Amino acid sequence: MSSFSPYVAALHVFLGGGFGAMLRWQLGRAMTQWLGPQMVTTFPFATLAANAAGSLAMGLLAGWLARHGSGEGEQLRLLLGVGLLGGFTTFSAFSLEMVLMIERGQYLFALLYVVLSIALGLTGMMAGLNLMRMVG
């Protein structure tokens, strides 16, 4: 349980979430500039990248908090895990994009997207946790 007020906890989530959402938006802009609008409308590369990177970061954070989380651990969990990574990862966008691909009849792209999202997300999480276990 948190040793600080619910208002301070909410502020941590708010600040982290705003920064995470801004990073996600910038990632989308960068991917569009890099790959071009046609590519990013054909396949949701930016969402896939955000979910894979966010899963790796969540694994690193969870591993670090498990080892060193006493003291400011709850503040970091709220700021970085719930806020920043919650704002950065995009499974709500993932769901929308899946439905749109299915509605457009892009069944193979939809299948590829769901398989890659799950595989890269789980791989990133495992890699982050294992890296943090090796560091300590």
C-alpha positions in Angstrom: 0.0 0.0 0.0 1.1 3.5 -0.8 2.5 5.7 2.0 1.5 8.9 0.1 -1.9 10.4 -0.5 -4.2 9.3 -3.3 -3.8 12.7 -4.9 0.0 12.3 -5.1 -0.5 8.8 -6.5 -2.9 10.2 -9.1 -0.4 12.9 -10.0 2.3 10.3 -10.6 -0.1 8.4 -13.0 -1.2 11.6 -14.7 2.3 12.9 -15.3 3.6 9.5 -16.5 0.6 8.9 -18.7 0.8 12.3 -20.4 4.5 11.7 -21.2 3.9 8.2 -22.4 1.1 9.3 -24.6 3.3 12.0 -26.1 6.0 9.5 -26.7 3.5 7.1 -28.4 2.4 10.0 -30.7 5.9 10.9 -31.6 6.7 7.2 -32.4 3.7 7.2 -34.8 4.9 10.4 -36.5 8.5 9.0 -36.8 7.3 5.7 -38.2 5.1 7.6 -40.7 8.0 9.7 -41.8 10.4 6.7 -42.0 8.1 4.3 -43.7 5.7 6.6 -45.5 1.9 7.0 -45.1 1.0 4.2 -47.4 3.0 1.6 -45.4 1.7 2.7 -42.0 -1.9 2.6 -43.2 -1.4 -0.9 -44.7 0.0 -2.3 -41.5 0.1 -0.8 -38.0 3.9 -0.8 -37.6 3.9 2.0 -34.9 1.4 0.3 -32.7 3.3 -3.0 -33.0 6.6 -1.2 -32.1 5.0 0.6 -29.1 3.6 -2.6 -27.7 6.9 -4.5 -28.2 9.0 -1.8 -26.7 6.5 -1.1 -24.0 6.5 -4.8 -23.0 10.3 -4.9 -22.9 10.3 -1.7 -20.7 7.6 -3.2 -18.4 9.7 -6.3 -18.0 12.7 -4.2 -17.1 10.7 -2.1 -14.6 9.0 -5.2 -13.1 12.4 -6.9 -12.7 14.0 -3.8 -11.1 11.0 -3.2 -8.8 11.1 -6.8 -7.7 14.7 -6.5 -6.7 15.0 -2.9 -5.5 11.4 -1.7 -5.1 11.3 -0.9 -1.4 11.1 2.8 -0.6 10.1 4.7 -3.8 9.0 1.5 -5.5 5.3 2.3 -5.5 5.9 5.8 -6.8 8.0 4.4 -9.7 5.4 1.7 -10.4 2.7 4.4 -10.6 4.8 6.9 -12.6 6.5 4.5 -15.0 4.4 1.3 -15.1 0.8 2.6 -14.8 1.4 6.1 -16.2 4.2 6.2 -18.7 3.9 2.6 -20.1 0.1 2.7 -19.8 0.1 5.8 -21.9 2.8 4.5 -24.3 1.5 1.1 -25.1 -1.6 0.9 -27.2 -3.7 -2.2 -26.8 -6.8 -0.2 -27.2 -5.5 1.0 -30.6 -4.5 -2.6 -31.2 -8.1 -3.7 -30.8 -9.5 -1.1 -33.1 -6.9 -1.8 -35.8 -7.7 -5.6 -35.6 -11.4 -4.9 -36.0 -10.7 -2.6 -39.0 -8.4 -5.1 -40.7 -11.0 -7.9 -40.2 -13.8 -5.6 -41.5 -11.6 -4.8 -44.6 -11.1 -8.5 -45.2 -7.4 -8.3 -44.4 -7.4 -11.6 -42.6 -3.8 -12.5 -43.2 -2.6 -9.1 -42.0 -4.9 -9.4 -38.9 -3.5 -12.8 -38.1 0.1 -11.7 -38.6 -0.5 -8.6 -36.5 -2.0 -10.6 -33.5 0.7 -13.2 -33.6 3.6 -10.7 -33.8 2.0 -8.5 -31.1 1.7 -11.4 -28.7 5.1 -13.0 -29.6 7.0 -9.7 -29.4 5.2 -8.6 -26.3 5.9 -11.8 -24.4 9.5 -11.9 -25.7 10.1 -8.3 -24.6 8.7 -9.0 -21.2 10.8 -12.1 -20.7 13.9 -10.4 -22.0 13.4 -7.4 -19.7 12.9 -9.6 -16.7 15.8 -11.8 -17.5 18.1 -8.8 -18.1 17.2 -7.3 -14.8 17.8 -10.7 -13.1 21.3 -10.9 -14.6 22.2 -7.4 -13.6 21.7 -7.8 -9.9 
